[in-house]
Amino acid sequence: MKENVVKVKSFDFAIRIVKLYKYLTDDKKEFILSKQLLRSGTSIGVLVIEAEHAESKADFIHKNALAQKEANETIYWIELLYKTEYFDEESFESINADAVELIKLLTNIIKTSKSSLKSDH
């Protein structure tokens, strides 16, 4: 069976988010923004798994679109935390690149699914 790349990458990303959350709360004593980051950053993978078990192609597209929205929100929190000097540029560039990669994967999944949905009708 073929490995689900977006599932693996979203899970690995969630691990990075949890570790970043621990760093922000333990070392930087930042509890508000980091909680938002934790919620949005870990929900991407959950939605990807939900999409895997979607009830229909439309539901599959919807779940992946929600995952894409969560990834966009996560980028917002990452940028805000970086701009307010909670972590350095190198850390920002690395985790932001992972988030952007997830958005690109999700965008491709959504586009492909929408076009195959149209060709089914």
N, C-alpha and C positions, 0 to 999 in steps of 0.2 A: 504494500500500500504506500502511496506517495505521501511524503511528509507535508503537513500543512504549514507552510513557511510563515504565514501571518500569525498562526496560533503560537508557534515556537517563539517568534520575535516579540509578540505581545506579552508572552509570559516572561521572557528574559527582561523585557522593558519594565514589567511590573516589579521584578526583583530589584532592578536598579532604583526604581521609585521608592520602594520600601527602605532600601539602604540610604537613599538620600533623605527620606523622612526621618530616619533614626539620627542621621548626622545633624539635620536641622533642629530637631527637638533636643537631642543630647548635648551637642556642642554649641549651637547657636541660640538655644532657648527660644526658638521661633515655633509657635504652636498653631497659629491661625491659618496663615497662607499654606503652610506645609500640610495641614489637614486637607485642604482643598486639593492640593497636588496629589496627595495619597489617594483620595477618593477618585479623582478623574483618571489618574495614571494607572490605577489597578483595574478600573472598570473596563478599559479597552479590551483586555484579554477575556474578561467575563462575557462581554458582548460578542466577541469572536466565537467563543464556545457556544453561546446561544444560537448564533447564526448557523453553526455546523448542524444544529438540530432543529432548524427552522421548519415550520409547518408548511411553508410554500416558498416558491422563488421570491415572491413579493416580501414575505416575512424575512427571508435571507437578506435581501437588499436592504430592508429597513433596519435590521440588526447591525449590519455592517456600516450603514450610514450613521447610526447612533455611536458606534465605535469610533468612526471618523470624527464626529463632533466632540467626543471625549478627548481624542488625541489633540484636536485643535485647542480645547480648553486647557489641556495639560501644557501645551506650548506657552499659552498665556501665563500660567503660573510659573513656569520655568523662567520665562523672560522677566517677569516681575521680580522674582527672587534674585535673579542675576543683577538686574538694574538697581536693586536695593541692597546690593553687596553682601548677600548671604552666601554666595559661592563665587569662585573665580571663573575667568573667561574659558579656560581649558575645560573645566567641568561642564560649563554651559554648552560649549560647542559640541562636546561629546554626546551629552544626553539629548540636546536639541536635534542633533543629526539623527539619532535613533527615532525620535518622535516624528520627524519629517519623513523618514523612510517608512514608518508605519502608515502615515497618511497617504503616501504614494501607493503603497500596496493596497490599502483599503479602497482608494479611488479607482484603481485598476479593476479590482474585484467588482465594485459597484457598476462601473461602466460596462464591463464584459457581461455581467448578469442582466443589466438593463437591456443591452442589445440582443441577448439571447431570449429575453422575455418578449421583446418585440417580434423577433423572428418566429416565436412559437405561435403567435396569433395570426 
